[in-house]
């Protein structure tokens, strides 16, 4: 009996000591969680059939005109939908110091999914850890590509920040940022394709054995931002030729970006230009094909050979302005993007989906918007986006458009209500 009583006392003392030790450690190394997110309702209306995904939540541009036997464009039809799939939930975590750095983490999901077939299912948006020293920052995990500049992207009402004029990409990565002065910093990033991948085989970047490498420089004094980004990636489309010969040829492509933001008391202005080869991993015009002439295309031996690759080039630029009123905010976005063809003789590779939006010649968008913030948490408003999509009718040997169809015009109307927490 005494032994049983002693054992009970020892257990109670052990629990008390363990609780004391845990609370002491917790005080020394606190971990805090801060949830956040929003619920968003949207009504979407289009005057012309358009290319989109996730039931219209991610809008791209009007489809290519298709004419019936009477010459009527069958895509001149309206569409309507209501959605809440971009609603999201996340948690910010802060924890103990590691190697002298403050540690934080982020985990965020939404209901956008990774493919139209899975819409309304959960999708991972962010999952990364960050170590922050006084002048150095290290990020490891899944988050925005460096070309998606968090303090300089379009503030459009429509989802995805004006893609395909502006790059949209989240990828697994490691990023090191260094502040060299109070207003100048540089970062270097190494990334692998996530669900935002280049057109072509799913594992083509992984199979190259090389990461997407990006360097970014930023000058950011008070109320002004100026930055540039330069990057290069490799893809390995195939391990063996159609002639059953092993190949280790990669296709490399570069991206160049310049961006700026000016903040004044009444308004904020943003600017960006993007130029590069095979920008398809940013959900922009791009892709690649075989490097060859029209005569090569007619030669069966060419398609059995270990041919080289050629990239499509793309230019995109946009500007965005909005007021800084905290109750009623107006804004205006304008963007332009163009298919520039290739520097080399270009052939589409049969039975290979290596191009993205490459039938476009150029695309324009102008979209005014208005948002009303009834409280700090609740807002509603709308945007009317005018799109003009000009498709190519003919291409030269470098797949550069040389003649075009009449523009396909769409008015994309977006009304929303959002509760943020």
C-alpha positions, 0 to 999 in steps of 0.5 A: 500500500505504501509502495503504491502511494509512493509511486503515485506521489512520484508520478505526480511530482514527475508531472509537475516537474515536466510541466515546469520544465516545459513551461520554462522552455516555452518561455525561452523558445516561444512558438506563436501561431497567427491565423489569417485569410479571407472569404471571397465571393465573385460574380463573373460575366463575359461578353465573348467566349474566353480561355480560362480555368477553374470555372472562370476564376483564372481568366486569361484572354478571349478565344481565337475567333471561329466562324460558321458556314455563314461567317458568324463568329461562334465565340460571340456568346456571353458567360456568367458564373459565381465562385468562392474558390479563391477563398483561403486560409493560412497561418504565420508561425514565429519561433525561437532563434536559430543560429542567431536568426529570428525564425518564421514560417508560413503555411497557406491553402485555398480551394483553387486546386492545381487543375480544372478537374480538381477545382474546389479541392485544397491547393498548397499556396505557400509552405516555407520557413524563413531565417532573418538576421539583421541584414540577411534573409534565407527562405526555404520552401514553396512560395512566389517566384522572385519575378512575382515581386510582392511589393510591385504587382498589379492590384487588379480585382480579377484573380492572379494579378493580371496574368498573362501580362504579369508573371504568375509562379510559385515554386519550391526554392531556396532564396538568399537575400542580402541588404548592402545598405539601407536602400539597396539589396540583392538576392539569389534564388534557385528553384524547381518547377512546382505546379507552375511548370513550363509547357512540355513534359512534366519532369523536363526541368527535374530531368535536366539536373539544374535549377532555375537560377535567378538574381534580383537587385533592388533599390528601395529608398522611401516611397520609391522602388526600382529593381531588375531580375535576370534568370536562366533555366534548363529543360531536358525534354527527352532522354532518347530520340525518335530514332532510339538514340540516347540524347542529353541535349537541354534547352536553355532560356533566359528571362529579364525583368525591370520593375518600379513603384512610386508611392505618393500621398494620393496615388501609387504607380507601378510599372513592369517590363518582362522580356525573355525566352520560353516564359511559359512557366510564368503562365505567359506566351512562350514555349519551344520547338525544334531548330530547323527549316521548312525543308527539315520538316519534310525530311523524316530523317530530321525527326529521327535525329538529335536535333537542337531546340529553339525558344519563342521570345515574349515581350510584356509590359504593364502599368497600374495606378490606384488611389490610396484612400482607405475607404473608397479606392479607384484603380486602373491597369493597362497591359500589353504582351506580344509573341516575338517569334524565335531567333532561330528557324523554328519548327513545331514538334509533332504530337508534343505540347511545347507551346503556350498561347503561341497562336497569339500575335499580341494581347491588350488589356485596360481595366478600371476598378473601384473598391469600397472598404466598409470596414477594415475587414469587409470590402466590395467592388468591381472591375471592368476589363477590356481585352483585345486578343489579336491572333496570327494568321501566318508565321515566318520561318522563325514562327514570328507572326507576319499577318493577323486576324481581326481582334477578338474583343471581350469585356470581363466584368468582375463583382466581388465581396470579401471578408478578411480576417 
